[in-house]
Amino acid sequence: MKCIDHFLSQESFELLFDEGLKAYKTFPVPESLENYYISERYFSHNNAKKSIVEKLYAAAKHYRNKAKWKAVLRLRGEADFGEPFRLFDFGSGDNSFVLSAPEGVISHGYDPFSSSATYGYEGSVEALKDNRAAYDAITLWHSLEHTANPLEELTKLRSALKPGGQFHIAVPNHASWDAEQYKTFWAGYDVPRHLWHFSYESFEVMSERLGLEVLSKKPQWFDAFYVSYLSEKYKGSAAPLFKGSMRTLMAMATGNAFKRPSALYVVLKKPLNAL
């Protein structure tokens, strides 16, 4: 399938199925991929609140950050309650998640595509091997799909995860109701910034290869509102915010938003006896 970068360049890219990871990958990968992130409209890397959509996005982000922390701490597993809970956020964007950490939690952020988005951590992802078993949880909120080699990236991050610690990963779901609805206009593809496109099956494969347990799989239906708005906008629809919201509400009413969610939230656990 061919997809267009509707967000920025209008260039065309192809989605190729990778049998090994049971996921689609974007082809070709631009040599200067960082240039495709340079835009004031890329909300993950800015806190602008000028337009109605920007204000709604900021409000939703504030709500989601609270919900993320609640989910992470509820599933903290075998973390030592006598010590501060330590979390590493890969793909920290505007740092809003790490900066909203509850009291008593130590949180660090790192973003490979934004030098200003590193918080409390000095070094590269490769250098995490020197912080072996340093973190109780590692989060990747819509960032794994941006990596060139997701399995290799998770392997590096795994070394910094304590035994019994957890990965909390959210990604767009290429097998979702809205991907089927919008096809090549689906904003969840977001080529070429999204280099990979996952489904639940992808995480079954990756968890097995990494020696991790799939602790939890949940839908992220909330994301569909924004994705549907963008998809309607890319289609050139009039009143894209209204139409996208109506489609999402209809999907919720019929159950599709929960059976085939727009985005996936997967929790992977590192075994207690793992190195």
Order of alpha helices (4+ residues) and beta strands (2+ residues): beta-beta-beta-alpha-beta-alpha-beta-beta-alpha-beta-alpha-beta-alpha-beta-alpha-alpha-alpha-beta
